[in-house]
Amino acid sequence: MFDYEKKFLEFEDLERLEWMDYDTRVFKMPIIFKRAIDLVFEYHRLTYSDFGGIKRLRELGIEYEKYLARSNISDQPFSFIGSGVSNLIYPVLQAVFNLDDNKREVILFSPEYPIFHSVVESAKGVPTIIHSLRDNDYLPTVEQLENAVNGRTAAVLFSNPNNPTGKSFSREWVAELVKLSHRYDFFILSDEIYIDSLYSDKQPIHIAEVNGSYKNYVKFFGPSKDRPGMTGIRCGYCVGDKRLLPSIERIQMVRNISNGIISDYLLLLDIALRYKEISGTKHADLKYYSEQEIADYAETILHNRNLQERYNKRIVTKLKSHPKIKDVIPPDGGNSVFFRYYKDLPASDFVKEYMNKGLASYPSEAFMLDPMIEGSWTRICVTRDIDLLERAIGKI
């Protein structure tokens, strides 16, 4: 993945199909975020944040997540703040290994977020890949899960909804995963960065609710994939089984990683606003903002959600009618569309052919798909102006 990024950066005039940043000329940014930055600068300047995140943020994260679970969960999870979800996966995974060093196998899915494989190997884990089938929208089946897990399985690590397909998992599938976790005593590590960007006809499935507790479960979340203008704050959190916290704290202390104060307070504001949106509860930190600013946030987020859903549907239609597109997976949410080129090319040839068209995009290999078996799949992100996206598709 990073090798391709270095290659793309050599050419300034390439159209980036998978560009993840929101175009804030099209997608609106709530004015309350600017107000929050002004307040932080006024009262805190540009200081370090507390190790693991400011206390109010960690407490609110737990309160918010327990509300989402909507069940009488008796155990209290830990909460830990980091500089983005990707940064938190390593210490959590290492903490899982520290509980039982004899269990090192981590089940990953294909296709999936490419960083997962690198993180598992970096933590001295053993990746076990489930090769999902196109007939099931590239989501693993329960039978595939049952065949993959064993007594050496430490964790199942995946995106929910899936990245790059944008397909969501059913409640039945999650329930079976939870049963397997109980039977084989492995962790469910769920990257839910896209969970709040599901479309209007889809409901998020919260694993803690299905599980009934936080035992053997960790959720990762952050605002960068559904809040325009927030990709650059590099902040996210994890909540889950409190047995992991001592190891996570030791690992992060050695890595000397803490957030900036602006990142923590922006995340605190964002979670407080999400919590108010679903529960009506007004967190104490919202007292610094006017009702107009809070109302603008709700209206702006709704505008962005509706716009992104329209863009996604329009891009799916455009791709399906394109003579050089062989297959398209309509997403349930997220900010990208996964599609298959009409040629099945080795990764280097695919990248070269697209660059010759003035396009930059990751090949199948970046998502752990073999292009000579599954075909040349790639994705286009819908977080830019629709005219730019359609012009880019025209170059394919």
C-alpha positions in Angstrom: 0.0 0.0 0.0 2.7 2.5 1.0 4.8 1.5 -2.0 1.9 2.6 -4.2 1.5 5.8 -2.3 5.2 6.7 -2.9 4.7 6.0 -6.6 1.6 8.1 -6.9 3.3 11.1 -5.2 5.8 11.2 -8.0 3.1 12.5 -10.3 1.2 15.6 -9.4 -1.4 15.4 -12.1 -2.9 12.0 -11.2 -6.6 11.8 -10.4 -6.8 9.9 -7.0 -9.8 7.5 -7.2 -9.4 6.4 -3.6 -8.7 9.9 -2.0 -10.3 9.6 1.4 -10.3 13.3 2.5 -13.6 15.1 2.3 -13.8 18.0 -0.2 -15.1 20.6 2.2 -16.2 22.8 -0.7 -19.0 20.3 -1.2 -19.4 18.5 2.2 -20.0 21.1 4.9 -18.0 21.3 8.1 -20.0 22.2 11.2 -19.1 25.7 12.5 -19.0 24.3 16.1 -15.7 22.6 15.3 -14.0 26.0 14.6 -15.5 27.4 17.8 -14.1 24.4 19.7 -10.6 25.0 18.4 -10.8 28.6 19.4 -11.8 27.6 22.9 -9.1 25.1 23.3 -6.5 27.6 22.1 -7.8 30.2 24.5 -7.8 28.0 27.6 -5.1 25.3 26.9 -2.9 26.6 24.2 -1.1 23.8 22.3 -0.2 21.5 25.1 0.1 17.7 25.4 -3.1 15.9 26.3 -3.3 13.5 29.2 -1.8 10.0 28.6 -4.5 7.8 27.2 -6.8 10.8 26.7 -8.4 13.4 28.9 -10.5 11.8 31.7 -13.8 13.4 30.6 -13.3 12.0 27.1 -12.6 8.5 28.3 -15.6 8.5 30.6 -17.9 9.9 27.9 -16.7 7.3 25.4 -17.7 4.5 27.8 -21.1 6.2 28.6 -21.8 6.6 24.8 -20.8 3.1 23.9 -22.9 1.6 26.7 -25.9 3.6 25.5 -25.3 2.2 22.0 -25.3 -1.3 23.3 -28.8 -0.7 24.7 -28.7 -3.6 27.1 -28.0 -4.2 30.8 -24.2 -4.7 30.5 -22.9 -5.3 33.9 -19.1 -5.1 33.3 -17.3 -1.8 32.9 -15.1 -1.5 29.8 -11.8 0.3 29.6 -11.5 3.3 27.3 -8.2 4.6 25.7 -7.6 7.4 23.3 -5.0 7.4 20.6 -3.9 9.2 17.5 -6.4 7.5 15.2 -7.8 4.0 15.0 -4.9 2.5 13.1 -2.5 3.6 15.8 -4.6 1.8 18.5 -4.8 -1.6 16.9 -1.2 -2.6 17.6 -1.2 -2.0 21.4 -4.6 -3.7 21.7 -3.4 -6.7 19.7 -0.1 -6.9 21.7 -2.2 -6.8 24.9 -4.3 -9.7 23.7 -1.1 -11.7 23.1 0.2 -10.8 26.5 -2.9 -12.5 28.1 -1.9 -15.9 26.6 1.4 -16.1 24.7 0.5 -19.5 23.3 -2.3 -18.0 21.3 -0.9 -16.0 18.4 -3.2 -16.7 15.4 -5.2 -13.7 14.2 -8.0 -14.3 11.7 -8.2 -11.7 8.9 -10.6 -11.4 6.0 -9.9 -10.9 2.3 -10.6 -8.3 1.0 -9.9 -6.1 4.0 -8.2 -3.0 5.2 -4.5 -3.6 4.2 -2.9 -2.3 7.4 -4.4 -5.1 9.5 -2.0 -7.7 8.0 1.1 -5.5 8.7 0.0 -4.8 12.2 -0.5 -8.5 13.0 3.0 -9.3 11.7 4.5 -6.4 13.5 3.0 -7.6 16.8 4.6 -11.1 16.1 1.2 -12.6 15.4 0.3 -15.2 12.8 -2.2 -14.0 10.2 -4.8 -16.6 9.1 -6.7 -15.3 6.0 -10.3 -16.2 5.2 -10.7 -15.7 1.5 -14.3 -14.4 1.2 -16.3 -15.1 -1.9 -17.8 -12.7 -4.4 -21.1 -14.6 -4.2 -21.4 -13.4 -0.6 -20.3 -9.8 -1.4 -16.8 -10.7 -0.2 -18.0 -11.2 3.4 -16.9 -14.4 5.2 -19.6 -16.9 5.9 -20.2 -18.5 9.3 -19.0 -21.8 7.9 -15.7 -20.2 6.9 -15.3 -18.8 10.4 -16.0 -22.2 11.9 -13.3 -23.8 9.7 -10.7 -21.1 10.5 -10.9 -20.8 14.3 -9.1 -23.2 16.7 -7.5 -23.4 20.1 -4.6 -21.2 19.0 -6.8 -18.3 17.7 -6.1 -15.2 19.7 -8.5 -12.8 17.8 -10.6 -12.1 14.8 -9.7 -8.6 13.5 -12.0 -7.0 10.9 -13.8 -3.8 9.8 -17.5 -3.5 10.5 -18.8 -2.5 7.9 -16.2 -4.0 5.7 -13.5 -1.9 4.1 -13.2 -1.8 1.1 -16.7 -3.2 0.1 -18.8 -1.1 2.4 -21.0 -4.2 3.1 -22.4 -4.7 6.6 -22.6 -7.8 8.7 -26.0 -9.2 9.7 -27.1 -9.7 13.3 -27.2 -13.4 12.7 -23.6 -13.4 11.5 -22.4 -11.4 14.5 -24.3 -13.7 16.9 -22.5 -16.7 15.5 -19.1 -14.9 15.8 -19.9 -14.2 19.4 -20.8 -17.9 20.0 -17.5 -18.9 18.5 -15.6 -16.4 20.6 -17.2 -17.9 23.8 -16.4 -21.4 22.7 -12.8 -20.9 21.7 -12.0 -17.9 24.0 -10.7 -15.5 21.4 -11.1 -11.7 21.1 -13.3 -9.9 18.6 -11.5 -6.8 17.5 -13.8 -4.7 15.5 -12.8 -1.5 13.6 -16.1 0.4 13.4 -14.8 3.6 11.9 -17.6 3.4 9.3 -20.5 2.3 11.6 -22.2 5.7 11.7 -22.0 6.1 7.9 -24.5 3.3 7.1 -27.2 4.4 4.7 -30.8 5.1 5.8 -32.1 1.6 5.1 -29.4 -0.1 7.3 -29.2 -0.3 11.1 -25.8 -0.7 12.8 -25.2 -3.9 14.7 -23.4 -3.2 18.0 -21.4 -6.3 19.0 -21.4 -5.4 22.7 -25.2 -5.6 22.6 -25.1 -9.1 21.0 -22.3 -10.2 23.3 -24.1 -8.9 26.4 -20.7 -7.8 27.8 -17.3 -6.5 26.9 -15.5 -9.7 27.6 -13.2 -10.7 24.8 -14.3 -7.7 22.7 -12.7 -4.4 21.7 -14.3 -1.7 19.5 -12.3 0.9 17.7 -13.9 4.2 16.6 -13.1 7.7 15.4 -14.7 10.6 13.5 -12.4 10.8 10.5 -14.6 8.8 8.1 -17.9 10.5 8.5 -17.1 14.0 9.7 -15.8 16.3 7.0 -12.7 18.2 8.0 -11.8 15.8 10.8 -9.4 13.4 9.0 -6.5 15.6 10.0 -7.1 15.6 13.8 -5.8 12.0 14.0 -7.8 10.9 17.0 -9.8 7.8 17.9 -10.6 5.6 20.8 -11.0 1.9 21.8 -13.4 0.5 24.4 -13.5 -3.1 25.6 -12.4 -5.8 27.9 -10.7 -4.1 30.9 -8.2 -6.9 31.3 -6.3 -5.4 28.4 -5.8 -1.9 29.8 -2.6 -2.5 31.9 -0.8 -3.9 28.9 -2.0 -1.2 26.6 -0.8 1.5 29.0 2.6 -0.1 29.3 3.0 -0.5 25.6 1.8 3.1 24.8 4.1 4.5 27.5 7.1 2.8 25.9 6.0 4.1 22.5 5.7 7.6 24.1 2.5 8.3 22.2 0.0 10.9 23.4 -2.4 13.2 21.6 -2.5 16.9 21.2 -5.0 18.7 23.3 -6.9 20.0 20.3 -7.5 16.5 19.0 -8.8 15.3 22.4 -11.2 18.2 22.8 -12.5 17.9 19.2 -13.2 14.2 19.8 -14.9 15.0 23.1 -17.1 17.5 21.4 -17.9 15.1 18.6 -18.9 12.2 20.9 -20.9 14.6 23.1 -22.9 15.7 20.0 -23.3 12.1 18.7 -24.6 11.1 22.2 -27.0 14.0 22.3 -28.3 13.1 18.8 -29.3 9.6 19.8 -30.2 10.0 23.4 -31.2 13.6 24.0 -28.6 13.8 26.8 -26.7 17.1 26.9 -23.2 16.5 28.1 -21.7 19.1 30.4 -19.1 20.1 27.8 -21.8 21.3 25.5 -22.5 24.2 27.9 -19.8 26.2 26.1 -21.7 26.2 22.8 -24.9 28.0 21.7 -28.1 26.2 20.7 -27.6 27.6 17.3 -24.2 26.0 17.0 -25.5 22.7 18.2 -28.5 22.8 15.8 -26.1 23.7 12.9 -24.1 20.6 13.7 -27.2 18.3 13.5 -28.3 19.9 10.2 -24.9 19.8 8.7 -24.3 16.1 9.5 -27.7 15.2 8.1 -26.9 17.2 4.9 -23.5 15.4 4.5 -25.1 11.9 5.2 -27.7 12.5 2.5 -25.3 13.9 0.0 -22.9 11.0 0.5 -25.6 8.5 0.0 -26.8 10.2 -3.2 -23.2 10.3 -4.5 -22.7 6.7 -3.7 -25.8 5.6 -5.6 -25.0 7.8 -8.5 -21.4 6.5 -8.8 -22.7 2.9 -8.6 -25.0 3.6 -11.5 -22.2 5.2 -13.4 -19.8 2.3 -12.9 -22.4 -0.3 -13.8 -23.0 1.3 -17.2 -19.3 1.7 -17.9 -18.0 -0.7 -20.7 -14.7 -1.2 -18.9 -16.2 -2.1 -15.5 -16.9 -5.8 -15.1 -18.5 -5.8 -11.6 -19.6 -3.4 -8.9 -20.5 -4.1 -5.2 -23.2 -1.5 -4.1 -22.1 -0.5 -0.5 -24.4 -0.4 2.5 -22.4 2.6 3.8 -19.0 4.1 4.0 -17.4 6.5 1.5 -16.2 4.3 -1.3 -17.4 1.9 -4.0 -15.6 -1.3 -4.8 -15.5 -2.3 -8.5 -13.7 -4.6 -10.9 -11.8 -3.6 -14.0 -12.6 -5.5 -17.2 -9.0 -6.8 -17.4 -7.4 -9.2 -14.8 -3.9 -7.7 -14.4 -1.0 -8.3 -12.0 -0.8 -5.5 -9.5 2.1 -3.6 -11.1 0.5 -3.8 -14.6 -2.9 -2.5 -13.2 -1.2 0.4 -11.5 0.8 1.3 -14.6 -2.3 1.0 -16.9 -4.3 3.3 -14.6 -1.4 5.8 -14.3 -1.2 5.9 -18.1 -4.9 7.0 -18.0 -4.0 9.8 -15.5 -5.5 7.8 -12.6 -4.1 6.6 -9.3 -5.8 3.7 -7.5 -4.8 0.8 -5.3 -4.8 -2.7 -7.0 -6.6 -5.8 -5.7 -3.4 -6.9 -4.0 -3.6 -3.9 -1.6 -6.8 -5.4 -0.2 -5.3 -8.9 0.0 -7.1 -10.1 -3.1 -5.2 -12.1 -5.8 -6.0 -10.3 -9.1 -5.3 -13.4 -11.2 -7.9 -15.3 -9.2 -10.5 -12.7 -8.2 -9.8 -10.1 -10.8 -8.6 -6.5 -10.8 -10.7 -4.8 -8.0 -10.2 -1.3 -6.8 -12.3 1.4 -5.2 -13.4 5.0 -5.8 -14.1 7.3 -2.8 -17.1 9.5 -3.1 -16.0 12.3 -0.8 -15.2 14.8 -3.6 -17.3 16.8 -6.0 -19.5 14.5 -8.1 -18.4 16.1 -11.4 -14.7 15.4 -10.6 -15.6 11.8 -9.8 -17.6 11.3 -13.0 -14.7 12.8 -15.0 -12.3 10.4 -13.4 -14.6 7.5 -14.2 -14.7 8.6 -17.8 -10.9 8.2 -18.0 -11.2 4.5 -17.1 
